[in-house]
Amino acid sequence: MNEHQIYYRSVKPSRKKIFLIEDDFELADFMRLFFENIRVSYQIINRTDDVLPLIAGFKPDLVILDYLLPEINGGELCAQIKKNSSTSSLPVLIYSAYPKVLCSLGDYGCDAFLAKPFDLTELEKIIQNLAGTTLSLEAD
């Protein structure tokens, strides 16, 4: 089994949890700052191999996937998440700079899609909708 590179992880009690798979380090760092700003707990990794146990163990309220990932595309990974009994109920957001390609490849079962580049206000609204929460910008 390959070891997963965890870019960042922050878990705080009573916060919603987001699991992100992003292989671009700069975007992962940007998303970390965004997650901290909207006060969510998060785990950000860069690999997709053997990721279902990590997702199940983290127990996120939302999974966010880039479409273009190393070992498998985000759409196929989303389909695996939705077919796995321990992760099937998790909402999944896929983002990509190639929205037409994703639409042409069929339905992977994702709960939302966001085209890159995206507006952070739009991303925050999708997170609020899928994670079922009003995000807080106030300190704990």
Helices and strands as residue ranges (DSSP letters): E 6-10, E 17-21, H 25-37, E 41-45, H 52-58, E 62-66, H 74-83, E 92-96, H 99-104, E 112-115, H 120-131
